[in-house]
Amino acid sequence: MLRLFHYSRQTLLMMLGVTSSLIYPGFCLADTALTGRQIMDEVSRRHDVDSRFEVNEMVLVDRSGDETRRKMRSYLKIQKDRLSKSLLVFDAPKGITGVACLTWEREGSNDDQWTFLPAMGNRLKRISSGKKSGSDERKRGGRTNYWMGTDYTFEDLLPEKRDNFRYDRVADTNWNDQPAFVIEAFPADEEISTGYKKRIMTITKSNFFIVDVKYFALRSGKLLKTLTLEGVKPIFEATWGAEHSVMDNHQRRSKTIIYYLEQDFDPKAFSNKVFSHRYIESKKHMRR
């Protein structure tokens, strides 16, 4: 969630010793030999789930330190074609109740993304998927725009398409005294729509969980913002999650903190209809 990583859909692979070796179907590979792409594939295998419902509290902190609190829900479900659909909905405060972001993942093309603003009518508005000029220039809008005053752009709300990126493994590090991988992610080619020149991800070796992401501007290459996940713990079977996340925007000197209050991984917790245009445009998503 961050750029939306689904959480593990498969039986997890066991780790022997203190991350000295990883067991994959049919072969054994020391962690020193793992490539960046193999590490990212393992992140997906371990932490993707088929269905997730969450209730979250969001805290926006501006450059003066003033706070604004919001309540929100999120829905994610893997469809029969193994592609995801997700919906984010604000429940409070009253002025933004019902504001939503709907995303449909697409195979081999740009994902579809819409926003719904109840005060602006009963129609979903498509978010442009064209390549933009970069988050720091703030030109032309589209997916490099920040969503509803948060420090997340529409692009950050998309699922990670691993084939769209090149993952370079660089020197390992320690994160809070835990051995960790460091991966630099670059667009695979110039046709990939993104507002970032690169991202640097820190992934703890013990559980292959992304604990820190640094985002760099497309044109200037400057550090734009840092996402940190805190209070990491097992949350469902062998899947791990954070108690809260902090998106620290160095350019705007603001922060968006998300507290994950409730989570439900039962596919029957909600119907697939929540991802339909009719459901949202009839404002049924505003009733819980």
C-alpha positions in Angstrom: 0.0 0.0 0.0 2.9 2.8 -0.7 3.1 1.6 -4.1 0.6 -1.1 -3.5 2.3 -4.4 -3.0 -0.1 -7.3 -2.8 0.7 -9.7 0.0 1.6 -13.3 -0.5 -0.7 -15.6 -2.5 1.3 -18.8 -2.2 2.6 -21.2 0.4 5.7 -19.5 1.9 9.1 -20.9 1.5 10.9 -21.8 4.7 14.2 -20.1 5.6 17.0 -22.1 7.2 19.5 -20.6 9.7 19.9 -16.8 9.9 19.1 -16.0 6.3 22.2 -18.0 5.2 20.2 -19.8 2.4 16.8 -19.7 0.8 14.9 -22.7 -0.4 13.1 -22.3 -3.7 11.3 -25.1 -5.6 14.0 -27.2 -7.1 17.1 -25.4 -6.0 19.0 -23.7 -3.2 20.5 -20.3 -3.5 22.7 -18.4 -1.0 21.4 -14.9 -0.3 24.6 -13.4 -1.6 23.8 -14.8 -5.0 20.2 -13.5 -5.2 19.6 -10.8 -7.9 17.5 -7.8 -7.3 14.7 -9.3 -9.3 14.8 -12.5 -7.4 14.5 -10.6 -4.1 11.5 -8.7 -5.4 9.9 -11.9 -6.6 10.3 -13.3 -3.1 8.8 -10.2 -1.5 5.8 -10.8 -3.7 5.6 -14.5 -2.9 5.8 -13.9 0.8 3.5 -10.9 1.2 0.8 -11.1 -1.5 -2.7 -12.0 -0.5 -5.8 -12.7 -2.6 -8.1 -10.4 -0.6 -7.6 -7.6 2.0 -10.0 -5.2 3.7 -8.6 -2.5 6.0 -9.8 0.3 8.2 -7.1 3.0 8.6 -6.5 6.3 10.3 -4.6 8.9 8.3 -2.8 11.8 9.8 -1.6 14.7 7.6 1.2 16.8 9.1 2.0 20.1 7.4 5.2 22.0 7.4 4.1 23.9 10.5 3.4 20.7 12.4 -0.4 21.1 12.3 -2.3 17.8 12.0 -5.4 16.8 10.1 -7.0 13.4 10.8 -8.9 11.2 8.4 -10.7 7.9 8.5 -10.5 5.6 5.5 -11.2 2.1 4.2 -9.3 0.1 1.6 -10.3 -3.0 -0.4 -8.1 -5.2 -2.6 -9.0 -8.4 -4.3 -7.2 -10.6 -6.9 -9.5 -11.4 -9.8 -9.9 -14.7 -11.7 -7.3 -13.4 -14.3 -4.8 -12.9 -11.3 -4.9 -9.2 -11.7 -5.9 -6.9 -8.9 -8.6 -4.4 -8.3 -8.5 -2.0 -5.4 -10.6 0.8 -3.8 -9.7 3.5 -1.3 -12.5 5.4 0.4 -12.5 8.3 2.9 -15.1 8.1 5.7 -14.2 11.3 7.6 -14.1 14.2 8.1 -17.4 15.1 6.7 -16.1 17.3 3.9 -14.3 14.4 2.1 -16.7 11.5 3.0 -17.1 9.3 0.0 -14.1 10.5 -1.9 -12.6 7.4 -3.5 -9.8 6.1 -5.8 -10.5 3.0 -7.9 -7.7 1.0 -9.6 -8.0 -1.9 -12.0 -4.7 -3.6 -12.9 -4.2 -4.4 -16.6 -2.0 -7.0 -18.2 0.6 -5.5 -20.7 -0.8 -2.0 -20.5 -1.3 0.9 -18.2 -3.6 0.3 -15.3 -7.0 2.0 -15.2 -7.5 4.5 -12.4 -10.3 6.8 -11.5 -11.2 9.2 -8.7 -14.6 9.9 -7.3 -15.5 13.3 -5.8 -19.1 13.4 -4.5 -19.2 17.2 -4.4 -18.4 17.3 -8.1 -21.2 15.0 -9.3 -21.9 11.3 -9.6 -19.3 10.3 -12.2 -15.9 8.7 -11.8 -13.1 10.8 -13.3 -10.3 8.9 -15.1 -6.7 9.7 -14.1 -4.4 10.2 -17.0 -1.9 7.4 -17.4 0.5 9.2 -19.8 4.1 9.8 -19.0 4.4 13.0 -17.0 7.2 15.4 -16.2 8.1 14.3 -12.7 6.6 14.9 -9.3 9.0 17.8 -8.4 8.0 19.9 -11.4 4.3 19.5 -10.6 3.3 20.0 -14.3 0.4 18.7 -16.3 -1.1 16.5 -13.6 -2.2 12.9 -14.0 -0.6 10.2 -11.9 2.2 12.4 -10.6 -0.4 14.5 -8.8 -0.7 14.1 -5.1 -4.0 12.4 -4.0 -6.3 14.5 -1.8 -3.6 16.6 -0.1 -1.6 13.5 1.0 2.0 12.8 0.2 1.0 9.9 -2.0 0.7 10.4 -5.7 -1.8 8.4 -7.8 1.1 6.5 -9.1 2.0 5.4 -5.5 -1.4 3.8 -5.3 -0.8 1.4 -8.2 0.3 -2.2 -7.9 4.0 -3.0 -8.5 4.5 -4.3 -12.1 7.8 -6.0 -11.7 8.3 -6.4 -15.5 8.2 -2.6 -15.8 11.3 -2.1 -13.7 14.9 -3.1 -13.5 15.9 -4.1 -10.0 19.6 -3.6 -9.2 21.0 -5.1 -6.0 23.5 -2.9 -4.3 25.5 -3.3 -1.1 23.6 -4.9 1.8 23.0 -2.9 5.0 21.6 -3.2 8.5 18.1 -1.9 9.4 17.6 -1.5 13.1 20.3 -4.1 13.7 18.8 -6.5 11.1 20.6 -7.6 8.0 18.9 -6.1 5.0 19.0 -6.1 1.2 19.1 -2.8 -0.7 17.5 -2.6 -4.2 17.5 0.3 -6.7 14.5 0.2 -9.0 14.6 2.0 -12.3 12.0 2.1 -15.1 12.8 -0.7 -17.6 12.6 1.7 -20.5 11.7 5.2 -21.4 8.1 4.3 -22.3 7.2 3.4 -18.7 4.9 6.1 -17.2 6.5 7.2 -13.9 7.3 10.3 -12.0 10.4 8.8 -10.4 13.9 8.4 -11.8 14.5 5.6 -9.3 13.4 4.2 -6.0 15.7 2.7 -3.3 14.2 0.0 -1.2 15.5 -1.6 2.0 14.2 -5.1 2.6 14.9 -7.0 5.8 16.4 -10.5 5.1 14.6 -12.3 7.9 11.2 -11.8 6.3 11.7 -10.2 2.9 9.7 -7.2 4.0 10.1 -3.7 2.5 10.8 -1.4 5.5 12.0 1.8 3.7 11.5 3.3 0.2 13.2 6.4 -1.1 11.7 8.2 -4.1 13.9 10.3 -6.5 12.5 12.9 -8.9 12.4 12.0 -12.6 14.1 15.1 -14.0 16.3 16.5 -11.2 17.2 13.1 -9.6 16.7 14.7 -6.1 15.3 12.8 -3.2 11.6 13.7 -3.0 10.3 11.6 -0.2 10.9 8.6 2.0 8.3 5.9 3.1 9.1 4.1 6.3 7.1 1.1 7.7 7.1 0.7 11.4 6.0 -1.8 13.9 6.5 -4.7 11.5 5.0 -8.0 12.7 3.2 -11.2 11.4 -0.4 -10.3 10.5 -1.8 -13.2 8.5 -0.4 -16.7 8.3 3.2 -16.1 7.3 2.5 -12.6 5.9 4.0 -9.6 7.7 2.7 -6.1 7.9 3.3 -2.7 9.6 1.4 -1.1 12.5 1.8 2.2 10.7 3.7 3.9 7.9 5.2 7.4 7.5 5.6 9.1 4.1 8.0 11.9 4.7 7.9 14.5 1.9 11.2 16.3 1.9 10.2 18.7 -0.9 6.9 19.9 0.7 8.2 19.3 4.3 5.0 17.4 5.1 4.2 13.9 6.3 1.4 11.4 5.8 1.1 8.8 8.6 -1.2 5.8 8.2 -2.3 3.6 11.1 -3.6 0.2 10.1 -6.4 -0.3 12.6 -8.4 -3.3 11.2 -7.5 -5.9 8.6 -9.6 -8.8 7.2 -8.1 -11.3 4.7 -11.3 -13.4 4.3 -12.4 -13.2 0.6 -16.0 -13.3 1.8 -15.5 -10.1 3.8 -16.7 -8.0 0.9 -18.2 -8.4 -2.5 -16.4 -7.9 -5.8 -19.1 -5.4 -6.7 -17.4 -2.7 -4.7 -15.0 -2.3 -7.7 -17.7 -1.5 -10.2 -18.5 1.9 -11.5 -22.2 1.5 -10.8 -21.6 0.7 -7.1 -19.4 3.8 -6.6 -21.4 6.2 -8.8 -24.6 5.3 -6.9 -22.7 6.1 -3.7 -23.1 2.7 -2.2 -19.5 2.7 -1.3 -20.3 5.5 1.2 -22.3 3.0 3.4 -20.3 0.5 5.4 
